[in-house]
Amino acid sequence: MTQRYFIQLSYKGTKYHGWQIQPNAISVQEILNKAFSTILREDIEITGAGRTDTGVHASYFMAHFDTSQKDLHNNSKLNFKINGILPNDISIQEIFLVKDDAHARFDATSRTYHYCLHQQKDPFLTETSYYFSHKLDIDLMNKACELLKQFTDFTSFSKLHTDVKTNNCNIANAFWAQDNHILKFEITADRFLRNMVRAIVGTLLDIGKYKITLKDFIRIIENKNRSNAGTSAPAHGLFLSNITYDRDIFVSST
């Protein structure tokens, strides 16, 4: 009889071609499969909560796997062993026992992304933040963020020809915050489309430098045409930072 476990992990995506296994490129999923299979001494296939693109990071990510082995949750020795063979840019934080039908992707109720950029040259941020020196009107960008919450169809910010049934998303929160020369965009929704956050960020930057107006922004969303929106912001500034689930999918360890 198998049991299902969730893994909480984080990774720096700089060296990887995204989360999902690729035929001729290294991925986070491939590395984790090998590490868990080695330590548990059986073939382990890990399913992620979603796909992150090449170069995108995750400060908080969830995945699941099935195994016949028991008592893997709250097992600090197991975590230590797996982290010991993982590269320095991937780390697991915790393993949870969950219900047999729990799914890391389909049971997620919300996801939060951060996009980081810095406006002064900073050698310590080159791989995890976008250097963007142009002066920006943050207040105007936040007014555009409020407008985002009035819409549900985000075709204008989706990568073309993706295999999804709907381009509707419910955005619960979106805003920019500034700390000296560092800017951080946060957005939370029930689901996201491919390339959606980076396309939104690129369009918001156009607003912040007065290239387009708020009325233009509304028209871009309503037109549902990706070519009308701004250029996607670079991947290396994007982080998946939180995923939420209903608590009832987790099995108590007591």
Secondary structure as GFF3:
##gff-version 3
##sequence-region A 1 254
A	DSSP	beta_strand	3	11	.	.	.	ID=ss1
A	DSSP	three_ten_helix	13	15	.	.	.	ID=ss2
A	DSSP	alpha_helix	28	40	.	.	.	ID=ss3
A	DSSP	beta_strand	47	48	.	.	.	ID=ss4
A	DSSP	beta_strand	57	67	.	.	.	ID=ss5
A	DSSP	alpha_helix	76	85	.	.	.	ID=ss6
A	DSSP	beta_strand	90	98	.	.	.	ID=ss7
A	DSSP	beta_strand	108	118	.	.	.	ID=ss8
A	DSSP	beta_strand	130	131	.	.	.	ID=ss9
A	DSSP	alpha_helix	138	148	.	.	.	ID=ss10
A	DSSP	three_ten_helix	155	157	.	.	.	ID=ss11
A	DSSP	beta_strand	171	179	.	.	.	ID=ss12
A	DSSP	beta_strand	182	189	.	.	.	ID=ss13
A	DSSP	alpha_helix	196	208	.	.	.	ID=ss14
A	DSSP	alpha_helix	214	223	.	.	.	ID=ss15
A	DSSP	three_ten_helix	226	228	.	.	.	ID=ss16
A	DSSP	three_ten_helix	235	237	.	.	.	ID=ss17
A	DSSP	beta_strand	238	245	.	.	.	ID=ss18
A	DSSP	three_ten_helix	247	249	.	.	.	ID=ss19
###
